[in-house]
Amino acid sequence: MLKLIFLLAIVMATGTVLVLLVMSRRNRHRRRLSRARREGDYAERQSQWRKYLSIDQSGPERRNTDQGDGK
C-alpha cells in the first residue's frame, strides 16, 4: 500500500513538472511574439515619423510676416 502511494506521488509530481514546463514554454513564446509585434509597430511608427519630418522640412515655407521681399 505504501509503495502504491509513493508511486502515485511520483507520477503526480512528474505530471506537475511537465505541465509547468509546457506552461512556461507557451508563456515565453507568447512574450516573444508580443515583443516582436511591439518592435514592428515601433519601427513602423518611427518610419512614418521620419517620412513626415522629411516632407515637412523639404522646403522653407514663406509666411506673411517674412520681410524678405523689401516692401
Secondary structure as UniProt FT lines:
FT   HELIX           2..56
FT   TURN            64..65
FT   TURN            68..69
//
